[in-house]
Amino acid sequence: MVKSSRKQTSIKVDPEAWESAKEIFAGYGISVSDAINIFLHKVKKVGGLPFEMRDEEYKEPTKEEILEGLREAVKEVKLSEEGKLKLKTLDESIKK
């Protein structure tokens, strides 16, 4: 890691998380500061967070759930084409 001109900063962190991370990073032979620099470079490289952020209760839909949703959408399109159902535009759906 290049250590020439560095910016000094101060952050507030959870002390337990800091100590846990410090131990883990030591296993890689790097400091928390090195790890933060790696993180910042990765953020720059990918143009955002370098990992997914999800609600802990988020559940990835199963293949069956996705297929069922697609089947329902196809049914609605067919009913719409037959004049038996009026589909809402995205704007109409959002306005409720």
Biopython code that builds the backbone (N, CA, C, O; Angstrom):
import numpy as np
from Bio.PDB.StructureBuilder import StructureBuilder

atoms = [
    (1, "MET", "N", (0.847, -1.173, 0.000)),
    (1, "MET", "CA", (0.000, 0.000, 0.000)),
    (1, "MET", "C", (0.896, 1.241, 0.000)),
    (1, "MET", "O", (1.800, 1.354, 0.828)),
    (2, "VAL", "N", (0.649, 2.167, -0.921)),
    (2, "VAL", "CA", (1.439, 3.387, -1.033)),
    (2, "VAL", "C", (1.096, 4.295, 0.131)),
    (2, "VAL", "O", (-0.072, 4.605, 0.365)),
    (3, "LYS", "N", (2.139, 4.729, 0.876)),
    (3, "LYS", "CA", (1.886, 5.530, 2.070)),
    (3, "LYS", "C", (2.343, 6.968, 1.922)),
    (3, "LYS", "O", (2.450, 7.685, 2.917)),
    (4, "SER", "N", (2.619, 7.408, 0.683)),
    (4, "SER", "CA", (2.958, 8.815, 0.506)),
    (4, "SER", "C", (1.685, 9.630, 0.720)),
    (4, "SER", "O", (0.628, 9.047, 0.958)),
    (5, "SER", "N", (1.748, 10.884, 0.647)),
    (5, "SER", "CA", (0.694, 11.832, 0.986)),
    (5, "SER", "C", (-0.656, 11.189, 1.327)),
    (5, "SER", "O", (-1.391, 10.732, 0.452)),
    (6, "ARG", "N", (-0.944, 11.173, 2.596)),
    (6, "ARG", "CA", (-2.199, 10.614, 3.101)),
    (6, "ARG", "C", (-3.008, 11.703, 3.773)),
    (6, "ARG", "O", (-2.449, 12.658, 4.312)),
    (7, "LYS", "N", (-4.332, 11.560, 3.743)),
    (7, "LYS", "CA", (-5.228, 12.505, 4.395)),
    (7, "LYS", "C", (-5.582, 11.977, 5.778)),
    (7, "LYS", "O", (-6.047, 10.846, 5.916)),
    (8, "GLN", "N", (-5.364, 12.783, 6.787)),
    (8, "GLN", "CA", (-5.720, 12.425, 8.163)),
    (8, "GLN", "C", (-7.213, 12.667, 8.334)),
    (8, "GLN", "O", (-7.720, 13.703, 7.903)),
    (9, "THR", "N", (-7.922, 11.736, 8.953)),
    (9, "THR", "CA", (-9.350, 11.900, 9.183)),
    (9, "THR", "C", (-9.724, 11.293, 10.528)),
    (9, "THR", "O", (-8.937, 10.570, 11.140)),
    (10, "SER", "N", (-10.905, 11.590, 10.965)),
    (10, "SER", "CA", (-11.394, 11.043, 12.229)),
    (10, "SER", "C", (-12.801, 10.506, 11.981)),
    (10, "SER", "O", (-13.642, 11.188, 11.397)),
    (11, "ILE", "N", (-13.045, 9.284, 12.429)),
    (11, "ILE", "CA", (-14.377, 8.692, 12.267)),
    (11, "ILE", "C", (-14.824, 8.096, 13.597)),
    (11, "ILE", "O", (-14.000, 7.730, 14.436)),
    (12, "LYS", "N", (-16.114, 8.007, 13.774)),
    (12, "LYS", "CA", (-16.674, 7.374, 14.965)),
    (12, "LYS", "C", (-17.142, 5.983, 14.563)),
    (12, "LYS", "O", (-17.898, 5.825, 13.604)),
    (13, "VAL", "N", (-16.687, 4.979, 15.300)),
    (13, "VAL", "CA", (-17.047, 3.604, 14.982)),
    (13, "VAL", "C", (-17.462, 2.863, 16.249)),
    (13, "VAL", "O", (-17.152, 3.280, 17.365)),
    (14, "ASP", "N", (-18.151, 1.784, 16.051)),
    (14, "ASP", "CA", (-18.521, 0.888, 17.143)),
    (14, "ASP", "C", (-17.235, 0.241, 17.655)),
    (14, "ASP", "O", (-16.539, -0.419, 16.884)),
    (15, "PRO", "N", (-16.903, 0.411, 18.937)),
    (15, "PRO", "CA", (-15.641, -0.116, 19.461)),
    (15, "PRO", "C", (-15.497, -1.636, 19.304)),
    (15, "PRO", "O", (-14.408, -2.132, 19.015)),
    (16, "GLU", "N", (-16.597, -2.369, 19.494)),
    (16, "GLU", "CA", (-16.520, -3.831, 19.341)),
    (16, "GLU", "C", (-16.246, -4.207, 17.888)),
    (16, "GLU", "O", (-15.444, -5.100, 17.615)),
    (17, "ALA", "N", (-16.912, -3.524, 16.958)),
    (17, "ALA", "CA", (-16.693, -3.797, 15.535)),
    (17, "ALA", "C", (-15.252, -3.475, 15.164)),
    (17, "ALA", "O", (-14.624, -4.205, 14.397)),
    (18, "TRP", "N", (-14.730, -2.377, 15.711)),
    (18, "TRP", "CA", (-13.346, -1.970, 15.433)),
    (18, "TRP", "C", (-12.364, -3.047, 15.876)),
    (18, "TRP", "O", (-11.473, -3.437, 15.122)),
    (19, "GLU", "N", (-12.536, -3.523, 17.105)),
    (19, "GLU", "CA", (-11.615, -4.527, 17.636)),
    (19, "GLU", "C", (-11.712, -5.838, 16.863)),
    (19, "GLU", "O", (-10.695, -6.471, 16.579)),
    (20, "SER", "N", (-12.928, -6.242, 16.523)),
    (20, "SER", "CA", (-13.103, -7.474, 15.738)),
    (20, "SER", "C", (-12.437, -7.339, 14.380)),
    (20, "SER", "O", (-11.715, -8.232, 13.935)),
    (21, "ALA", "N", (-12.691, -6.207, 13.724)),
    (21, "ALA", "CA", (-12.104, -5.974, 12.405)),
    (21, "ALA", "C", (-10.586, -5.921, 12.497)),
    (21, "ALA", "O", (-9.885, -6.460, 11.640)),
    (22, "LYS", "N", (-10.085, -5.274, 13.533)),
    (22, "LYS", "CA", (-8.636, -5.144, 13.734)),
    (22, "LYS", "C", (-7.973, -6.526, 13.804)),
    (22, "LYS", "O", (-6.921, -6.751, 13.205)),
    (23, "GLU", "N", (-8.601, -7.441, 14.538)),
    (23, "GLU", "CA", (-8.067, -8.806, 14.651)),
    (23, "GLU", "C", (-8.110, -9.539, 13.306)),
    (23, "GLU", "O", (-7.159, -10.220, 12.922)),
    (24, "ILE", "N", (-9.218, -9.386, 12.612)),
    (24, "ILE", "CA", (-9.358, -10.050, 11.307)),
    (24, "ILE", "C", (-8.327, -9.517, 10.324)),
    (24, "ILE", "O", (-7.668, -10.294, 9.634)),
    (25, "PHE", "N", (-8.182, -8.184, 10.255)),
    (25, "PHE", "CA", (-7.225, -7.590, 9.324)),
    (25, "PHE", "C", (-5.794, -7.975, 9.680)),
    (25, "PHE", "O", (-4.960, -8.159, 8.793)),
    (26, "ALA", "N", (-5.507, -8.096, 10.972)),
    (26, "ALA", "CA", (-4.162, -8.510, 11.398)),
    (26, "ALA", "C", (-3.832, -9.880, 10.818)),
    (26, "ALA", "O", (-2.678, -10.164, 10.498)),
    (27, "GLY", "N", (-4.844, -10.720, 10.685)),
    (27, "GLY", "CA", (-4.647, -12.037, 10.084)),
    (27, "GLY", "C", (-4.213, -11.946, 8.630)),
    (27, "GLY", "O", (-3.581, -12.865, 8.109)),
    (28, "TYR", "N", (-4.548, -10.843, 7.977)),
    (28, "TYR", "CA", (-4.121, -10.598, 6.589)),
    (28, "TYR", "C", (-2.832, -9.786, 6.535)),
    (28, "TYR", "O", (-2.285, -9.533, 5.462)),
    (29, "GLY", "N", (-2.359, -9.383, 7.711)),
    (29, "GLY", "CA", (-1.140, -8.586, 7.762)),
    (29, "GLY", "C", (-1.350, -7.131, 7.390)),
    (29, "GLY", "O", (-0.423, -6.463, 6.934)),
    (30, "ILE", "N", (-2.579, -6.632, 7.586)),
    (30, "ILE", "CA", (-2.865, -5.223, 7.280)),
    (30, "ILE", "C", (-3.515, -4.559, 8.489)),
    (30, "ILE", "O", (-4.073, -5.228, 9.358)),
    (31, "SER", "N", (-3.432, -3.244, 8.527)),
    (31, "SER", "CA", (-4.047, -2.476, 9.608)),
    (31, "SER", "C", (-5.476, -2.094, 9.216)),
    (31, "SER", "O", (-5.891, -2.268, 8.071)),
    (32, "VAL", "N", (-6.211, -1.572, 10.193)),
    (32, "VAL", "CA", (-7.558, -1.077, 9.894)),
    (32, "VAL", "C", (-7.458, 0.061, 8.883)),
    (32, "VAL", "O", (-8.287, 0.162, 7.979)),
    (33, "SER", "N", (-6.451, 0.914, 9.032)),
    (33, "SER", "CA", (-6.244, 2.015, 8.099)),
    (33, "SER", "C", (-6.017, 1.489, 6.676)),
    (33, "SER", "O", (-6.572, 2.019, 5.714)),
    (34, "ASP", "N", (-5.191, 0.434, 6.556)),
    (34, "ASP", "CA", (-4.962, -0.173, 5.235)),
    (34, "ASP", "C", (-6.277, -0.708, 4.661)),
    (34, "ASP", "O", (-6.578, -0.521, 3.482)),
    (35, "ALA", "N", (-7.050, -1.375, 5.520)),
    (35, "ALA", "CA", (-8.319, -1.955, 5.072)),
    (35, "ALA", "C", (-9.286, -0.866, 4.603)),
    (35, "ALA", "O", (-9.980, -1.040, 3.602)),
    (36, "ILE", "N", (-9.331, 0.256, 5.328)),
    (36, "ILE", "CA", (-10.203, 1.363, 4.928)),
    (36, "ILE", "C", (-9.751, 1.927, 3.587)),
    (36, "ILE", "O", (-10.587, 2.255, 2.745)),
    (37, "ASN", "N", (-8.440, 2.044, 3.375)),
    (37, "ASN", "CA", (-7.932, 2.519, 2.086)),
    (37, "ASN", "C", (-8.281, 1.558, 0.958)),
    (37, "ASN", "O", (-8.635, 1.984, -0.142)),
    (38, "ILE", "N", (-8.181, 0.270, 1.230)),
    (38, "ILE", "CA", (-8.571, -0.724, 0.222)),
    (38, "ILE", "C", (-10.047, -0.543, -0.122)),
    (38, "ILE", "O", (-10.422, -0.534, -1.294)),
    (39, "PHE", "N", (-10.883, -0.398, 0.910)),
    (39, "PHE", "CA", (-12.312, -0.183, 0.725)),
    (39, "PHE", "C", (-12.574, 1.063, -0.133)),
    (39, "PHE", "O", (-13.363, 1.009, -1.076)),
    (40, "LEU", "N", (-11.922, 2.173, 0.189)),
    (40, "LEU", "CA", (-12.135, 3.422, -0.553)),
    (40, "LEU", "C", (-11.706, 3.293, -2.015)),
    (40, "LEU", "O", (-12.378, 3.814, -2.904)),
    (41, "HIS", "N", (-10.594, 2.602, -2.268)),
    (41, "HIS", "CA", (-10.156, 2.386, -3.653)),
    (41, "HIS", "C", (-11.162, 1.517, -4.416)),
    (41, "HIS", "O", (-11.430, 1.753, -5.594)),
    (42, "LYS", "N", (-11.708, 0.520, -3.738)),
    (42, "LYS", "CA", (-12.695, -0.355, -4.380)),
    (42, "LYS", "C", (-13.975, 0.423, -4.687)),
    (42, "LYS", "O", (-14.574, 0.236, -5.746)),
    (43, "VAL", "N", (-14.395, 1.293, -3.770)),
    (43, "VAL", "CA", (-15.572, 2.144, -3.997)),
    (43, "VAL", "C", (-15.365, 2.975, -5.254)),
    (43, "VAL", "O", (-16.261, 3.080, -6.092)),
    (44, "LYS", "N", (-14.179, 3.567, -5.383)),
    (44, "LYS", "CA", (-13.855, 4.376, -6.558)),
    (44, "LYS", "C", (-13.883, 3.520, -7.822)),
    (44, "LYS", "O", (-14.426, 3.934, -8.846)),
    (45, "LYS", "N", (-13.296, 2.329, -7.746)),
    (45, "LYS", "CA", (-13.198, 1.459, -8.923)),
    (45, "LYS", "C", (-14.564, 0.992, -9.418)),
    (45, "LYS", "O", (-14.813, 0.980, -10.623)),
    (46, "VAL", "N", (-15.460, 0.604, -8.490)),
    (46, "VAL", "CA", (-16.765, 0.079, -8.907)),
    (46, "VAL", "C", (-17.843, 1.160, -8.985)),
    (46, "VAL", "O", (-18.947, 0.904, -9.467)),
    (47, "GLY", "N", (-17.524, 2.366, -8.513)),
    (47, "GLY", "CA", (-18.488, 3.467, -8.600)),
    (47, "GLY", "C", (-19.609, 3.357, -7.574)),
    (47, "GLY", "O", (-20.715, 3.843, -7.808)),
    (48, "GLY", "N", (-19.334, 2.732, -6.457)),
    (48, "GLY", "CA", (-20.347, 2.584, -5.412)),
    (48, "GLY", "C", (-19.857, 1.607, -4.365)),
    (48, "GLY", "O", (-18.679, 1.253, -4.325)),
    (49, "LEU", "N", (-20.775, 1.177, -3.523)),
    (49, "LEU", "CA", (-20.394, 0.211, -2.499)),
    (49, "LEU", "C", (-19.959, -1.097, -3.164)),
    (49, "LEU", "O", (-20.619, -1.567, -4.091)),
    (50, "PRO", "N", (-18.868, -1.682, -2.704)),
    (50, "PRO", "CA", (-18.360, -2.907, -3.344)),
    (50, "PRO", "C", (-19.018, -4.182, -2.829)),
    (50, "PRO", "O", (-18.428, -5.261, -2.895)),
    (51, "PHE", "N", (-20.229, -4.058, -2.321)),
    (51, "PHE", "CA", (-20.981, -5.211, -1.841)),
    (51, "PHE", "C", (-22.455, -4.845, -1.845)),
    (51, "PHE", "O", (-22.806, -3.666, -1.893)),
    (52, "GLU", "N", (-23.325, -5.860, -1.793)),
    (52, "GLU", "CA", (-24.758, -5.610, -1.762)),
    (52, "GLU", "C", (-25.195, -5.243, -0.356)),
    (52, "GLU", "O", (-24.679, -5.775, 0.627)),
    (53, "MET", "N", (-26.143, -4.336, -0.271)),
    (53, "MET", "CA", (-26.735, -3.995, 1.024)),
    (53, "MET", "C", (-28.192, -4.422, 0.962)),
    (53, "MET", "O", (-28.937, -4.014, 0.070)),
    (54, "ARG", "N", (-28.579, -5.237, 1.908)),
    (54, "ARG", "CA", (-29.955, -5.709, 1.945)),
    (54, "ARG", "C", (-30.479, -5.664, 3.368)),
    (54, "ARG", "O", (-29.727, -5.757, 4.338)),
    (55, "ASP", "N", (-31.773, -5.522, 3.460)),
    (55, "ASP", "CA", (-32.441, -5.648, 4.746)),
    (55, "ASP", "C", (-32.220, -7.077, 5.220)),
    (55, "ASP", "O", (-32.272, -8.006, 4.414)),
    (56, "GLU", "N", (-31.980, -7.268, 6.491)),
    (56, "GLU", "CA", (-31.706, -8.602, 7.014)),
    (56, "GLU", "C", (-32.856, -9.567, 6.761)),
    (56, "GLU", "O", (-32.651, -10.780, 6.712)),
    (57, "GLU", "N", (-34.072, -9.032, 6.599)),
    (57, "GLU", "CA", (-35.233, -9.888, 6.373)),
    (57, "GLU", "C", (-35.515, -10.109, 4.893)),
    (57, "GLU", "O", (-36.464, -10.810, 4.542)),
    (58, "TYR", "N", (-34.693, -9.513, 4.015)),
    (58, "TYR", "CA", (-34.899, -9.687, 2.582)),
    (58, "TYR", "C", (-34.708, -11.144, 2.214)),
    (58, "TYR", "O", (-33.760, -11.796, 2.654)),
    (59, "LYS", "N", (-35.617, -11.639, 1.405)),
    (59, "LYS", "CA", (-35.530, -13.024, 0.952)),
    (59, "LYS", "C", (-35.513, -13.018, -0.567)),
    (59, "LYS", "O", (-36.422, -12.490, -1.208)),
    (60, "GLU", "N", (-34.489, -13.598, -1.129)),
    (60, "GLU", "CA", (-34.374, -13.704, -2.584)),
    (60, "GLU", "C", (-35.539, -14.551, -3.094)),
    (60, "GLU", "O", (-35.775, -15.640, -2.572)),
    (61, "PRO", "N", (-36.281, -14.068, -4.114)),
    (61, "PRO", "CA", (-37.390, -14.881, -4.618)),
    (61, "PRO", "C", (-36.870, -16.182, -5.244)),
    (61, "PRO", "O", (-35.801, -16.219, -5.852)),
    (62, "THR", "N", (-37.651, -17.228, -5.075)),
    (62, "THR", "CA", (-37.271, -18.509, -5.666)),
    (62, "THR", "C", (-37.566, -18.474, -7.157)),
    (62, "THR", "O", (-38.304, -17.610, -7.632)),
    (63, "LYS", "N", (-36.993, -19.406, -7.885)),
    (63, "LYS", "CA", (-37.247, -19.521, -9.326)),
    (63, "LYS", "C", (-38.748, -19.705, -9.569)),
    (63, "LYS", "O", (-39.307, -19.133, -10.504)),
    (64, "GLU", "N", (-39.385, -20.501, -8.726)),
    (64, "GLU", "CA", (-40.820, -20.754, -8.870)),
    (64, "GLU", "C", (-41.640, -19.478, -8.676)),
    (64, "GLU", "O", (-42.605, -19.237, -9.401)),
    (65, "GLU", "N", (-41.244, -18.657, -7.681)),
    (65, "GLU", "CA", (-41.960, -17.396, -7.440)),
    (65, "GLU", "C", (-41.799, -16.440, -8.607)),
    (65, "GLU", "O", (-42.745, -15.745, -8.977)),
    (66, "ILE", "N", (-40.612, -16.398, -9.188)),
    (66, "ILE", "CA", (-40.369, -15.530, -10.345)),
    (66, "ILE", "C", (-41.206, -15.998, -11.532)),
    (66, "ILE", "O", (-41.845, -15.188, -12.203)),
    (67, "LEU", "N", (-41.200, -17.310, -11.788)),
    (67, "LEU", "CA", (-41.981, -17.861, -12.903)),
    (67, "LEU", "C", (-43.471, -17.610, -12.703)),
    (67, "LEU", "O", (-44.171, -17.282, -13.661)),
    (68, "GLU", "N", (-43.966, -17.756, -11.485)),
    (68, "GLU", "CA", (-45.374, -17.502, -11.206)),
    (68, "GLU", "C", (-45.718, -16.040, -11.476)),
    (68, "GLU", "O", (-46.772, -15.748, -12.042)),
    (69, "GLY", "N", (-44.848, -15.124, -11.080)),
    (69, "GLY", "CA", (-45.066, -13.710, -11.358)),
    (69, "GLY", "C", (-45.106, -13.424, -12.852)),
    (69, "GLY", "O", (-45.926, -12.633, -13.320)),
    (70, "LEU", "N", (-44.216, -14.072, -13.595)),
    (70, "LEU", "CA", (-44.212, -13.908, -15.054)),
    (70, "LEU", "C", (-45.485, -14.471, -15.676)),
    (70, "LEU", "O", (-46.058, -13.864, -16.581)),
    (71, "ARG", "N", (-45.931, -15.646, -15.187)),
    (71, "ARG", "CA", (-47.182, -16.240, -15.706)),
    (71, "ARG", "C", (-48.358, -15.293, -15.478)),
    (71, "ARG", "O", (-49.187, -15.097, -16.366)),
    (72, "GLU", "N", (-48.423, -14.711, -14.286)),
    (72, "GLU", "CA", (-49.499, -13.763, -13.966)),
    (72, "GLU", "C", (-49.441, -12.546, -14.890)),
    (72, "GLU", "O", (-50.476, -12.072, -15.359)),
    (73, "ALA", "N", (-48.246, -12.046, -15.150)),
    (73, "ALA", "CA", (-48.092, -10.889, -16.035)),
    (73, "ALA", "C", (-48.552, -11.225, -17.448)),
    (73, "ALA", "O", (-49.220, -10.417, -18.093)),
    (74, "VAL", "N", (-48.199, -12.412, -17.933)),
    (74, "VAL", "CA", (-48.614, -12.837, -19.276)),
    (74, "VAL", "C", (-50.134, -12.944, -19.337)),
    (74, "VAL", "O", (-50.739, -12.515, -20.319)),
    (75, "LYS", "N", (-50.763, -13.512, -18.301)),
    (75, "LYS", "CA", (-52.229, -13.610, -18.253)),
    (75, "LYS", "C", (-52.860, -12.228, -18.332)),
    (75, "LYS", "O", (-53.822, -12.016, -19.069)),
    (76, "GLU", "N", (-52.303, -11.278, -17.557)),
    (76, "GLU", "CA", (-52.863, -9.923, -17.553)),
    (76, "GLU", "C", (-52.719, -9.256, -18.915)),
    (76, "GLU", "O", (-53.629, -8.554, -19.358)),
    (77, "VAL", "N", (-51.585, -9.466, -19.587)),
    (77, "VAL", "CA", (-51.393, -8.891, -20.916)),
    (77, "VAL", "C", (-52.401, -9.480, -21.889)),
    (77, "VAL", "O", (-52.987, -8.750, -22.688)),
    (78, "LYS", "N", (-52.613, -10.804, -21.832)),
    (78, "LYS", "CA", (-53.587, -11.453, -22.731)),
    (78, "LYS", "C", (-54.984, -10.934, -22.471)),
    (78, "LYS", "O", (-55.718, -10.643, -23.416)),
    (79, "LEU", "N", (-55.374, -10.809, -21.196)),
    (79, "LEU", "CA", (-56.696, -10.271, -20.865)),
    (79, "LEU", "C", (-56.837, -8.838, -21.348)),
    (79, "LEU", "O", (-57.908, -8.438, -21.806)),
    (80, "SER", "N", (-55.765, -8.064, -21.249)),
    (80, "SER", "CA", (-55.781, -6.687, -21.726)),
    (80, "SER", "C", (-55.970, -6.636, -23.237)),
    (80, "SER", "O", (-56.740, -5.824, -23.749)),
    (81, "GLU", "N", (-55.258, -7.517, -23.946)),
    (81, "GLU", "CA", (-55.381, -7.556, -25.411)),
    (81, "GLU", "C", (-56.792, -7.953, -25.841)),
    (81, "GLU", "O", (-57.259, -7.535, -26.900)),
    (82, "GLU", "N", (-57.478, -8.763, -25.016)),
    (82, "GLU", "CA", (-58.845, -9.196, -25.315)),
    (82, "GLU", "C", (-59.869, -8.164, -24.846)),
    (82, "GLU", "O", (-61.070, -8.354, -25.041)),
    (83, "GLY", "N", (-59.408, -7.071, -24.231)),
    (83, "GLY", "CA", (-60.298, -6.019, -23.752)),
    (83, "GLY", "C", (-60.995, -6.375, -22.449)),
    (83, "GLY", "O", (-61.955, -5.708, -22.065)),
    (84, "LYS", "N", (-60.532, -7.409, -21.764)),
    (84, "LYS", "CA", (-61.170, -7.859, -20.532)),
    (84, "LYS", "C", (-60.521, -7.259, -19.277)),
    (84, "LYS", "O", (-61.020, -7.439, -18.165)),
    (85, "LEU", "N", (-59.430, -6.561, -19.464)),
    (85, "LEU", "CA", (-58.712, -5.981, -18.332)),
    (85, "LEU", "C", (-57.974, -4.738, -18.808)),
    (85, "LEU", "O", (-57.312, -4.764, -19.845)),
    (86, "LYS", "N", (-58.089, -3.632, -18.039)),
    (86, "LYS", "CA", (-57.343, -2.428, -18.381)),
    (86, "LYS", "C", (-56.099, -2.392, -17.515)),
    (86, "LYS", "O", (-56.190, -2.289, -16.291)),
    (87, "LEU", "N", (-54.935, -2.477, -18.147)),
    (87, "LEU", "CA", (-53.677, -2.411, -17.422)),
    (87, "LEU", "C", (-53.362, -0.961, -17.087)),
    (87, "LEU", "O", (-53.600, -0.064, -17.895)),
    (88, "LYS", "N", (-52.829, -0.736, -15.896)),
    (88, "LYS", "CA", (-52.429, 0.605, -15.486)),
    (88, "LYS", "C", (-51.012, 0.876, -15.967)),
    (88, "LYS", "O", (-50.184, -0.028, -16.068)),
    (89, "THR", "N", (-50.759, 2.138, -16.260)),
    (89, "THR", "CA", (-49.385, 2.536, -16.561)),
    (89, "THR", "C", (-48.622, 2.580, -15.246)),
    (89, "THR", "O", (-49.223, 2.511, -14.174)),
    (90, "LEU", "N", (-47.325, 2.693, -15.323)),
    (90, "LEU", "CA", (-46.512, 2.781, -14.103)),
    (90, "LEU", "C", (-46.921, 3.999, -13.295)),
    (90, "LEU", "O", (-47.051, 3.918, -12.074)),
    (91, "ASP", "N", (-47.126, 5.137, -13.969)),
    (91, "ASP", "CA", (-47.547, 6.357, -13.264)),
    (91, "ASP", "C", (-48.870, 6.171, -12.545)),
    (91, "ASP", "O", (-49.037, 6.631, -11.415)),
    (92, "GLU", "N", (-49.828, 5.489, -13.204)),
    (92, "GLU", "CA", (-51.129, 5.239, -12.586)),
    (92, "GLU", "C", (-50.998, 4.329, -11.371)),
    (92, "GLU", "O", (-51.680, 4.525, -10.365)),
    (93, "SER", "N", (-50.129, 3.343, -11.464)),
    (93, "SER", "CA", (-49.926, 2.407, -10.364)),
    (93, "SER", "C", (-49.308, 3.104, -9.165)),
    (93, "SER", "O", (-49.651, 2.801, -8.022)),
    (94, "ILE", "N", (-48.403, 4.030, -9.417)),
    (94, "ILE", "CA", (-47.706, 4.733, -8.337)),
    (94, "ILE", "C", (-48.634, 5.712, -7.634)),
    (94, "ILE", "O", (-48.551, 5.872, -6.416)),
    (95, "LYS", "N", (-49.522, 6.374, -8.383)),
    (95, "LYS", "CA", (-50.388, 7.415, -7.811)),
    (95, "LYS", "C", (-51.417, 6.863, -6.844)),
    (95, "LYS", "O", (-51.724, 7.536, -5.860)),
    (96, "LYS", "N", (-51.951, 5.711, -7.058)),
    (96, "LYS", "CA", (-52.988, 5.068, -6.225)),
    (96, "LYS", "C", (-53.864, 6.070, -5.588)),
    (96, "LYS", "O", (-54.786, 5.709, -4.857)),
]
sb = StructureBuilder()
sb.init_structure("model")
sb.init_model(0)
sb.init_chain("A")
sb.init_seg("    ")
for serial, (resi, resn, name, xyz) in enumerate(atoms, 1):
    if name == "N":
        sb.init_residue(resn, " ", resi, " ")
    sb.init_atom(name, np.array(xyz, "f"), 0.0, 1.0, " ", f" {name:<3s}", serial, name[0])
structure = sb.get_structure()
